[in-house]
Amino acid sequence: MNRRLFPLFAAALALTVAASPASAAAPADAYADEVVAYRAEKWQSAHFDDAEKAQKHAATLKKLGCEVKTGAHGGHTDVSHRCPEWREISLKTHEKAHQWEDWLKANGFETRHAH
């Protein structure tokens, strides 16, 4: 996981992302022109030495609709997630969609990006 990008995506998620099941015909945000679909069928894990960053990562994954497990041991925190069903996020720009797609892939998700 690229930890340098995490704060950017956590902030963007809180402000611009609407996560909904891809199979549901939920309307995209009024300002959203780009859609990124994602899923992680199998459990994925990330290791964090900073408990606050682990908590923010877990919160982001939950906002994306993932199942999330955390475990602290040996001075670090592991954050595990899965999202077996396709879900999607709608984003304002093509650039933001690619940033999210890169973040999702770096965290073990399959992605599809529609324009």
Rosetta constraint file for C-alpha pairs under 8 A:
AtomPair CA 1 CA 46 HARMONIC 7.17 0.50
AtomPair CA 1 CA 103 HARMONIC 7.87 0.50
AtomPair CA 1 CA 106 HARMONIC 5.43 0.50
AtomPair CA 1 CA 107 HARMONIC 5.85 0.50
AtomPair CA 2 CA 6 HARMONIC 6.93 0.50
AtomPair CA 2 CA 103 HARMONIC 7.77 0.50
AtomPair CA 2 CA 106 HARMONIC 7.14 0.50
AtomPair CA 3 CA 7 HARMONIC 7.93 0.50
AtomPair CA 5 CA 9 HARMONIC 6.49 0.50
AtomPair CA 5 CA 103 HARMONIC 7.73 0.50
AtomPair CA 6 CA 10 HARMONIC 6.01 0.50
AtomPair CA 6 CA 57 HARMONIC 7.55 0.50
AtomPair CA 7 CA 11 HARMONIC 6.10 0.50
AtomPair CA 8 CA 12 HARMONIC 6.17 0.50
AtomPair CA 9 CA 13 HARMONIC 5.90 0.50
AtomPair CA 9 CA 100 HARMONIC 7.11 0.50
AtomPair CA 9 CA 103 HARMONIC 7.78 0.50
AtomPair CA 10 CA 14 HARMONIC 6.37 0.50
AtomPair CA 10 CA 56 HARMONIC 7.32 0.50
AtomPair CA 10 CA 57 HARMONIC 7.59 0.50
AtomPair CA 10 CA 60 HARMONIC 6.02 0.50
AtomPair CA 11 CA 15 HARMONIC 6.40 0.50
AtomPair CA 12 CA 16 HARMONIC 5.58 0.50
AtomPair CA 12 CA 17 HARMONIC 6.97 0.50
AtomPair CA 13 CA 17 HARMONIC 4.92 0.50
AtomPair CA 13 CA 60 HARMONIC 7.06 0.50
AtomPair CA 13 CA 63 HARMONIC 7.78 0.50
AtomPair CA 16 CA 90 HARMONIC 7.91 0.50
AtomPair CA 16 CA 91 HARMONIC 6.54 0.50
AtomPair CA 16 CA 92 HARMONIC 7.51 0.50
AtomPair CA 17 CA 89 HARMONIC 5.77 0.50
AtomPair CA 17 CA 90 HARMONIC 6.00 0.50
AtomPair CA 17 CA 91 HARMONIC 6.33 0.50
AtomPair CA 18 CA 28 HARMONIC 7.56 0.50
AtomPair CA 18 CA 29 HARMONIC 7.12 0.50
AtomPair CA 18 CA 88 HARMONIC 7.88 0.50
AtomPair CA 18 CA 89 HARMONIC 5.47 0.50
AtomPair CA 18 CA 90 HARMONIC 6.13 0.50
AtomPair CA 19 CA 63 HARMONIC 7.12 0.50
AtomPair CA 19 CA 64 HARMONIC 5.51 0.50
AtomPair CA 19 CA 65 HARMONIC 6.77 0.50
AtomPair CA 19 CA 87 HARMONIC 6.70 0.50
AtomPair CA 19 CA 88 HARMONIC 5.66 0.50
AtomPair CA 19 CA 89 HARMONIC 4.98 0.50
AtomPair CA 19 CA 90 HARMONIC 7.60 0.50
AtomPair CA 20 CA 24 HARMONIC 7.27 0.50
AtomPair CA 20 CA 26 HARMONIC 7.04 0.50
AtomPair CA 20 CA 65 HARMONIC 7.66 0.50
AtomPair CA 20 CA 87 HARMONIC 5.66 0.50
AtomPair CA 20 CA 88 HARMONIC 5.84 0.50
AtomPair CA 20 CA 89 HARMONIC 7.06 0.50
AtomPair CA 21 CA 85 HARMONIC 7.50 0.50
AtomPair CA 21 CA 86 HARMONIC 6.38 0.50
AtomPair CA 21 CA 87 HARMONIC 4.33 0.50
AtomPair CA 21 CA 88 HARMONIC 6.38 0.50
AtomPair CA 22 CA 37 HARMONIC 6.98 0.50
AtomPair CA 22 CA 86 HARMONIC 5.51 0.50
AtomPair CA 22 CA 87 HARMONIC 4.45 0.50
AtomPair CA 22 CA 88 HARMONIC 5.43 0.50
AtomPair CA 23 CA 86 HARMONIC 7.44 0.50
AtomPair CA 23 CA 87 HARMONIC 7.64 0.50
AtomPair CA 28 CA 32 HARMONIC 6.27 0.50
AtomPair CA 28 CA 90 HARMONIC 5.94 0.50
AtomPair CA 29 CA 90 HARMONIC 6.57 0.50
AtomPair CA 29 CA 91 HARMONIC 7.91 0.50
AtomPair CA 31 CA 91 HARMONIC 7.77 0.50
AtomPair CA 31 CA 92 HARMONIC 5.81 0.50
AtomPair CA 32 CA 90 HARMONIC 5.44 0.50
AtomPair CA 32 CA 91 HARMONIC 4.80 0.50
AtomPair CA 32 CA 92 HARMONIC 4.26 0.50
AtomPair CA 32 CA 93 HARMONIC 7.25 0.50
AtomPair CA 33 CA 90 HARMONIC 7.05 0.50
AtomPair CA 33 CA 91 HARMONIC 6.27 0.50
AtomPair CA 33 CA 92 HARMONIC 5.51 0.50
AtomPair CA 33 CA 93 HARMONIC 6.41 0.50
AtomPair CA 33 CA 94 HARMONIC 7.71 0.50
AtomPair CA 33 CA 115 HARMONIC 7.03 0.50
AtomPair CA 34 CA 90 HARMONIC 5.61 0.50
AtomPair CA 34 CA 91 HARMONIC 5.11 0.50
AtomPair CA 34 CA 92 HARMONIC 6.28 0.50
AtomPair CA 34 CA 93 HARMONIC 6.21 0.50
AtomPair CA 34 CA 94 HARMONIC 6.05 0.50
AtomPair CA 34 CA 97 HARMONIC 6.20 0.50
AtomPair CA 34 CA 113 HARMONIC 7.69 0.50
AtomPair CA 34 CA 114 HARMONIC 6.46 0.50
AtomPair CA 34 CA 115 HARMONIC 5.26 0.50
AtomPair CA 35 CA 88 HARMONIC 6.57 0.50
AtomPair CA 35 CA 89 HARMONIC 5.66 0.50
AtomPair CA 35 CA 90 HARMONIC 4.48 0.50
AtomPair CA 35 CA 91 HARMONIC 6.18 0.50
AtomPair CA 35 CA 97 HARMONIC 6.91 0.50
AtomPair CA 35 CA 113 HARMONIC 5.94 0.50
AtomPair CA 35 CA 114 HARMONIC 5.34 0.50
AtomPair CA 35 CA 115 HARMONIC 6.52 0.50
AtomPair CA 36 CA 88 HARMONIC 5.47 0.50
AtomPair CA 36 CA 89 HARMONIC 5.41 0.50
AtomPair CA 36 CA 90 HARMONIC 6.54 0.50
AtomPair CA 36 CA 91 HARMONIC 7.93 0.50
AtomPair CA 36 CA 97 HARMONIC 6.41 0.50
AtomPair CA 36 CA 100 HARMONIC 7.77 0.50
AtomPair CA 36 CA 101 HARMONIC 6.69 0.50
AtomPair CA 36 CA 111 HARMONIC 6.70 0.50
AtomPair CA 36 CA 112 HARMONIC 5.69 0.50
AtomPair CA 36 CA 113 HARMONIC 4.42 0.50
AtomPair CA 36 CA 114 HARMONIC 6.27 0.50
AtomPair CA 37 CA 86 HARMONIC 6.43 0.50
AtomPair CA 37 CA 87 HARMONIC 5.51 0.50
AtomPair CA 37 CA 88 HARMONIC 4.05 0.50
AtomPair CA 37 CA 89 HARMONIC 6.45 0.50
AtomPair CA 37 CA 111 HARMONIC 5.47 0.50
AtomPair CA 37 CA 112 HARMONIC 4.96 0.50
AtomPair CA 37 CA 113 HARMONIC 6.21 0.50
AtomPair CA 37 CA 114 HARMONIC 7.95 0.50
AtomPair CA 38 CA 86 HARMONIC 5.54 0.50
AtomPair CA 38 CA 87 HARMONIC 5.51 0.50
AtomPair CA 38 CA 88 HARMONIC 5.99 0.50
AtomPair CA 38 CA 104 HARMONIC 7.46 0.50
AtomPair CA 38 CA 109 HARMONIC 6.11 0.50
AtomPair CA 38 CA 110 HARMONIC 5.48 0.50
AtomPair CA 38 CA 111 HARMONIC 4.42 0.50
AtomPair CA 38 CA 112 HARMONIC 6.43 0.50
AtomPair CA 39 CA 82 HARMONIC 7.65 0.50
AtomPair CA 39 CA 83 HARMONIC 5.20 0.50
AtomPair CA 39 CA 84 HARMONIC 5.68 0.50
AtomPair CA 39 CA 85 HARMONIC 5.95 0.50
AtomPair CA 39 CA 86 HARMONIC 4.95 0.50
AtomPair CA 39 CA 87 HARMONIC 6.47 0.50
AtomPair CA 39 CA 109 HARMONIC 5.35 0.50
AtomPair CA 39 CA 110 HARMONIC 5.42 0.50
AtomPair CA 39 CA 111 HARMONIC 6.78 0.50
AtomPair CA 40 CA 44 HARMONIC 7.53 0.50
AtomPair CA 40 CA 81 HARMONIC 7.93 0.50
AtomPair CA 40 CA 82 HARMONIC 5.15 0.50
AtomPair CA 40 CA 83 HARMONIC 4.76 0.50
AtomPair CA 40 CA 84 HARMONIC 5.44 0.50
AtomPair CA 40 CA 85 HARMONIC 7.83 0.50
AtomPair CA 40 CA 108 HARMONIC 6.43 0.50
AtomPair CA 40 CA 109 HARMONIC 4.62 0.50
AtomPair CA 40 CA 110 HARMONIC 6.15 0.50
AtomPair CA 41 CA 82 HARMONIC 5.98 0.50
AtomPair CA 41 CA 83 HARMONIC 5.75 0.50
AtomPair CA 41 CA 84 HARMONIC 3.97 0.50
AtomPair CA 41 CA 85 HARMONIC 7.29 0.50
AtomPair CA 42 CA 82 HARMONIC 5.80 0.50
AtomPair CA 42 CA 83 HARMONIC 7.72 0.50
AtomPair CA 42 CA 84 HARMONIC 7.08 0.50
AtomPair CA 43 CA 80 HARMONIC 6.34 0.50
AtomPair CA 43 CA 81 HARMONIC 5.39 0.50
AtomPair CA 43 CA 82 HARMONIC 4.74 0.50
AtomPair CA 44 CA 80 HARMONIC 5.36 0.50
AtomPair CA 44 CA 81 HARMONIC 5.36 0.50
AtomPair CA 44 CA 82 HARMONIC 6.32 0.50
AtomPair CA 44 CA 107 HARMONIC 7.35 0.50
AtomPair CA 44 CA 108 HARMONIC 6.15 0.50
AtomPair CA 45 CA 78 HARMONIC 6.56 0.50
AtomPair CA 45 CA 79 HARMONIC 5.53 0.50
AtomPair CA 45 CA 80 HARMONIC 4.15 0.50
AtomPair CA 45 CA 81 HARMONIC 6.49 0.50
AtomPair CA 46 CA 78 HARMONIC 5.66 0.50
AtomPair CA 46 CA 79 HARMONIC 5.31 0.50
AtomPair CA 46 CA 80 HARMONIC 6.43 0.50
AtomPair CA 46 CA 107 HARMONIC 7.86 0.50
AtomPair CA 47 CA 54 HARMONIC 7.95 0.50
AtomPair CA 47 CA 76 HARMONIC 6.99 0.50
AtomPair CA 47 CA 77 HARMONIC 5.94 0.50
AtomPair CA 47 CA 78 HARMONIC 4.63 0.50
AtomPair CA 47 CA 79 HARMONIC 6.53 0.50
AtomPair CA 48 CA 53 HARMONIC 6.98 0.50
AtomPair CA 48 CA 54 HARMONIC 5.66 0.50
AtomPair CA 48 CA 76 HARMONIC 5.67 0.50
AtomPair CA 48 CA 77 HARMONIC 5.12 0.50
AtomPair CA 48 CA 78 HARMONIC 6.16 0.50
AtomPair CA 48 CA 79 HARMONIC 7.73 0.50
AtomPair CA 49 CA 54 HARMONIC 7.95 0.50
AtomPair CA 49 CA 75 HARMONIC 6.87 0.50
AtomPair CA 49 CA 76 HARMONIC 4.54 0.50
AtomPair CA 49 CA 77 HARMONIC 6.33 0.50
AtomPair CA 50 CA 54 HARMONIC 6.37 0.50
AtomPair CA 50 CA 76 HARMONIC 6.94 0.50
AtomPair CA 50 CA 77 HARMONIC 7.48 0.50
AtomPair CA 51 CA 55 HARMONIC 6.17 0.50
AtomPair CA 51 CA 76 HARMONIC 7.14 0.50
AtomPair CA 51 CA 77 HARMONIC 6.29 0.50
AtomPair CA 52 CA 56 HARMONIC 6.26 0.50
AtomPair CA 53 CA 57 HARMONIC 6.05 0.50
AtomPair CA 54 CA 58 HARMONIC 6.13 0.50
AtomPair CA 54 CA 77 HARMONIC 6.47 0.50
AtomPair CA 54 CA 78 HARMONIC 7.44 0.50
AtomPair CA 54 CA 79 HARMONIC 6.59 0.50
AtomPair CA 55 CA 59 HARMONIC 6.15 0.50
AtomPair CA 56 CA 60 HARMONIC 6.18 0.50
AtomPair CA 57 CA 61 HARMONIC 6.31 0.50
AtomPair CA 57 CA 79 HARMONIC 7.68 0.50
AtomPair CA 58 CA 62 HARMONIC 6.19 0.50
AtomPair CA 58 CA 68 HARMONIC 6.52 0.50
AtomPair CA 58 CA 69 HARMONIC 7.94 0.50
AtomPair CA 58 CA 70 HARMONIC 7.61 0.50
AtomPair CA 58 CA 79 HARMONIC 6.44 0.50
AtomPair CA 59 CA 63 HARMONIC 6.22 0.50
AtomPair CA 60 CA 64 HARMONIC 6.33 0.50
AtomPair CA 61 CA 65 HARMONIC 6.54 0.50
AtomPair CA 61 CA 66 HARMONIC 5.51 0.50
AtomPair CA 61 CA 67 HARMONIC 7.76 0.50
AtomPair CA 61 CA 68 HARMONIC 6.99 0.50
AtomPair CA 61 CA 81 HARMONIC 7.28 0.50
AtomPair CA 62 CA 66 HARMONIC 5.12 0.50
AtomPair CA 62 CA 67 HARMONIC 6.69 0.50
AtomPair CA 62 CA 68 HARMONIC 6.57 0.50
AtomPair CA 64 CA 87 HARMONIC 7.99 0.50
AtomPair CA 65 CA 83 HARMONIC 7.11 0.50
AtomPair CA 65 CA 87 HARMONIC 7.77 0.50
AtomPair CA 66 CA 81 HARMONIC 6.20 0.50
AtomPair CA 66 CA 82 HARMONIC 5.61 0.50
AtomPair CA 66 CA 83 HARMONIC 4.72 0.50
AtomPair CA 67 CA 81 HARMONIC 5.43 0.50
AtomPair CA 67 CA 82 HARMONIC 5.42 0.50
AtomPair CA 67 CA 83 HARMONIC 6.24 0.50
AtomPair CA 68 CA 79 HARMONIC 7.05 0.50
AtomPair CA 68 CA 80 HARMONIC 5.67 0.50
AtomPair CA 68 CA 81 HARMONIC 4.47 0.50
AtomPair CA 68 CA 82 HARMONIC 6.88 0.50
AtomPair CA 69 CA 79 HARMONIC 5.87 0.50
AtomPair CA 69 CA 80 HARMONIC 5.10 0.50
AtomPair CA 69 CA 81 HARMONIC 6.34 0.50
AtomPair CA 70 CA 77 HARMONIC 6.84 0.50
AtomPair CA 70 CA 78 HARMONIC 5.60 0.50
AtomPair CA 70 CA 79 HARMONIC 4.55 0.50
AtomPair CA 70 CA 80 HARMONIC 6.23 0.50
AtomPair CA 71 CA 77 HARMONIC 5.55 0.50
AtomPair CA 71 CA 78 HARMONIC 5.25 0.50
AtomPair CA 71 CA 79 HARMONIC 6.70 0.50
AtomPair CA 72 CA 76 HARMONIC 5.68 0.50
AtomPair CA 72 CA 77 HARMONIC 4.18 0.50
AtomPair CA 72 CA 78 HARMONIC 6.30 0.50
AtomPair CA 73 CA 77 HARMONIC 6.31 0.50
AtomPair CA 90 CA 97 HARMONIC 7.88 0.50
AtomPair CA 91 CA 96 HARMONIC 6.42 0.50
AtomPair CA 91 CA 97 HARMONIC 5.87 0.50
AtomPair CA 92 CA 96 HARMONIC 6.93 0.50
AtomPair CA 92 CA 97 HARMONIC 7.75 0.50
AtomPair CA 93 CA 97 HARMONIC 6.30 0.50
AtomPair CA 94 CA 98 HARMONIC 6.31 0.50
AtomPair CA 94 CA 115 HARMONIC 7.94 0.50
AtomPair CA 95 CA 99 HARMONIC 6.23 0.50
AtomPair CA 96 CA 100 HARMONIC 6.14 0.50
AtomPair CA 97 CA 101 HARMONIC 6.03 0.50
AtomPair CA 97 CA 113 HARMONIC 7.58 0.50
AtomPair CA 98 CA 102 HARMONIC 6.06 0.50
AtomPair CA 99 CA 103 HARMONIC 6.26 0.50
AtomPair CA 100 CA 104 HARMONIC 6.01 0.50
AtomPair CA 101 CA 105 HARMONIC 6.14 0.50
AtomPair CA 101 CA 111 HARMONIC 6.55 0.50
AtomPair CA 101 CA 113 HARMONIC 7.49 0.50
AtomPair CA 102 CA 106 HARMONIC 6.09 0.50
AtomPair CA 103 CA 107 HARMONIC 6.31 0.50
AtomPair CA 104 CA 108 HARMONIC 6.53 0.50
AtomPair CA 104 CA 109 HARMONIC 5.25 0.50
AtomPair CA 104 CA 110 HARMONIC 7.50 0.50
AtomPair CA 104 CA 111 HARMONIC 7.27 0.50
AtomPair CA 105 CA 109 HARMONIC 4.90 0.50
AtomPair CA 105 CA 110 HARMONIC 6.27 0.50
AtomPair CA 105 CA 111 HARMONIC 6.92 0.50
